[in-house]
């Protein structure tokens, strides 16, 4: 019976593609909870270290077969792991010390807009008028969220520290996604292991700096649970679910489900953390989702 249920799960693309953004949305909530027990850089280092160790026994075979390709593309793969995954986590967990999980969740919706801009400026990809409208709506939605419903304040006061850092984190992950177009053809397990190993190397000096400041403290039981969650679920399980979902329905259809991240993240921030969901959060969320929808509709017509 259990095996039959498991087979049903791995064959159901839509369930898998809902699980992945649900776990990613939970990462913002976990990161906010982690501020009570962990320094952001140490948490990021431990996340990728333990993920790499867990993946190692499963990745040995694929790594042996893919090693010539990995060695040939070592710099690209290192940059994807170090400046994509590691830098995104370093800055996101840092941002959560200064802003809410709701804000962080909604701000992640700016990533598609950043990717579209990169495609336009770096690859000269054609941008349709509807995509421009969608881009502006998305950016305005993020601005509404980060300025607590008063976007005019941006021009006089700018963004608060946490939201500014989170937008930098979004830039790192958008750059990672943009760079995936040059990903070499290697087994997905090899890719995940190399990305994790690169992230570990990248985070060592940051975690070392934190430890040198005497910032480490013995985490509480809740802090240990948070670490276990970020290592297993948004790092490994979500990637497996999303990879399988892409395999079943294709990348274009699967990519739409990423837009659920800010929705799930906001809901969990309210239910788990007790954060207040204000009218400007709803307004910002609606604007970014409408903007992303318009952009993707225009892209499909292209």
N, C-alpha and C positions, 0 to 999 in steps of 0.2 A: 504493500500500500504506500509506504513512504517513498519507495523508488518510483512508483507511478506518479505520485504527486510532484516529485522532483523533476521527472521528465516533462510533466505538464508545464512546470515553471520555466525551464530552460527553452521550451518551445514557444512560449508566449511573449512575443516581442513587446507588447504594450505594457504588460505587467513589469517586465524588466526595465523598460524605459521610463516607468514611473518610479521604480525603486531607486534608480541612479540619481535623479535630481532630488528625490526625497532625502537621500543620504548626504548629498552635497549641500542641500539647504541646512541639514542638521549640523554641518561643519561650522557654520557661523555661530550657531547656538552653543556648540561645544567649545568653540574658541572663546566665546564670552564667558562661559563657566570656568574655563581654564585660567582666566586672569586671577582667580583667587589662589591658585596653587602653583602655576607655572609662569616663568618668564617666556615671552613669545619666541625668542630665538632658540632657547633650550627645548621648548615643545616641538618646534619645527624639526630640529635635529633628531630628537628621539622618534618622532613620527616616521621619518624616512629611514632611519637606521633600523628600526624594528620591522618596517615594511620590507626593506631589502633582505633582512635575515629570514623573514617568513617566506619570501618568494624564492630564495636561493635554491632549496632542494628541488623545486618544480622547474626552475629556469636553467639548471645545469646542462641538460640535454640540448635544448634550443640554443643556448649560448655557444656550445661547442660547434654546432652546425653553422651558426651565423657569424662566428668570430671574424672571418675574413672581411665580411661586409661591415661589421661593427668597427673593426680597426680602420677601415678605409673612410668611415664616416664619423670617426671618434669626436672631432671638434663639433660637428653639428649636433650630435646626440648629447654631448656634454652641455652645450648651450641650451638645448631644449629642457634638460633636467635642471640645470643650475639657474638659468635666468627665467625659466617658465615656472616649473613646479616649485622650486625652492624659494625663489624671490617672491612669488605670489603668496606662498604661505607665510614667509617671514613678515611681509608687510601687512597681510590680512590679520594675523594674530596680534601684531603690534597695534593696528588700527582699532581692534576690539577693546583695547585698554582705554580708548578715548571716545568711542561712539557706540551706538546700540547695534544689536544683532539685526534689527529690522532695517536700519539704514544700510548696513553692510550687505544684506540680502538683496535689497532693491538696487543698490549701486552696481551689483554684478551684472545687471541688465544692460549696462553701458558697453559691455565687451563686444557684442555684435556690431555696434556702431563704430567702435575703434577698429575692428577687423575690416569693415567696409571702407573706412578711410585709408587704411594701409593698402588695401587692394587698389584703391583709386590712385593714390599718390606714388606708390612704389611699383605697381604692375600696370598702371594705366588702364585698369578695368573700367568699362563703361558704367556710369551710374545714371539710372533713370530718375525722372523727376519725382516719382512716387517714393523711391528710395530716399531721396533727399528730404522729403516731407517726413518720412518715417524716422530718419536720423535726427531731425530737429525735434520731433516729438519725444523721442527717447532721451535725448540730452536735456530737454526741458523738464521731463519727468524726474530725472536724476537731480536736476537743479532744485526743483520743488521740494524733493525729499531732503536734500542736504541743507536747505535754508529754512526748514520748518515752515514751508508754505509761503515764504516771503522771498521770492527769487531776486527782487531788487536789492536785497541786502548783500548779494554776492559782489556787487560793484563797489560797495562801500566797506564791507567787512570781510569779504572773501569766505572761504570755507573753514569750518573748525578743523582742528588738527587731525582727528580721527577720520573724518570723511575725506580729507585731502590725501591721507596715507592710503585709504582704501581705493581711491581712484588710481593711485600709482600702482597698487596691487592689480587692479583690473587691466592696466596697461601691460603689465608683465604677462598676465595670462593671455591677453589678446595677442601679444607678440608670439607666445608659445603656439597658440592655435594657428596663427598665420604661418609660422615656420613648419608646421606639420605637413605642408604641401611638399616639402623636400625630404620627408621621412623615408629612409631606405626601406626596402622590402625585406623585413626580418620578421620572425615570429613575434606575436604580440607579447609573449612572456619574456622574450629576450629584450624587447623594447621597454617593458615595464621595469625590468631589473636594472637596465642601464640608466634609465631615467631616475630611479630611486637611488642608485649608487652615485650618480652625478649630484643629486640633491644633497646627499650626505656630505660629499666633499665640499659643496658650496656653503653648507651651514656650519661646518666645523669652526671656522674663525669667529662667526657671530656668537655661537653658543659658548666658545672659549672666552670671548670678551665678557659675556654676561657672568660666567662663572668667576672670572678674575675680579669682578666687582663685588663678589660675595653675595650674589643675588639668589643662589640656590637655597631652597628650603625643602624639607621632607614633605612631600605632598600628602594631602588627606586621602581617605578612601575614595571620596568623590573625584579627587584629582587623578587618581590611578584609573578610575573608570573612564574618565574623559580621555585620557591618553589611549586606553584600549580602544575606545570608540574611534578616535581619529586615525589610528593605525589600521584598524581592520575594515571599517565600513566606508568612509569617504575615500580612503586611499586604495583599498584592494577590491572589496565587494562591488562598489559602485562602478569601478573600471571594468570589472568582469561583466556586470549586467549591461553596461552601455556597449561594450565591444560585441557581446552576443546580440544585442538589439540591432546594432548596425549591420551585423551579419545577416539578420533575418529580414530587415525592411529597407536597408540602404542608408547611407549617411545623410541624405537630404531630409528624409522623413524623420529619422532619428534625431537630427539636430533640432527639430522643433520642440522636442521635449525638454531641452535645456532651459527653455523659457519658464519652466515650472519651478526652477530653483528659487527665484525671489518670492514666489507665492508660498512654497513650502517653508522657506526660511522665515518669512514673516509670521506665518501661522504658528510655527513652533516657538518663535521668540515670545509670542503672546502667551501660549499655553504653558510653556516650560519655564520661561524666565519671568513671566508676568510683566513684560514690557507693554507700554501703552501704545495701542495702534491708533494714531491720530488721523484726522481727516486728510492731512497732507500726505501721509503714507499711502492712503487709498488713492488719492489723486495722482501721486507720482507713479504708483504701481500700474494704474490704468493707462497712463500716458506712455510708459515705457513698453507695455505689452501691445498697445495699439501701434506704437511706432515700429516695434519689431515685426508685428504682423504685416504692416504695410510694406516694409522693406522686403520681407520674404515673399510676399505676393508679387511684388515687382520683379524680384529675382527669378521666380518661377516662370514668369512670362518671357524672361530673357532667354 
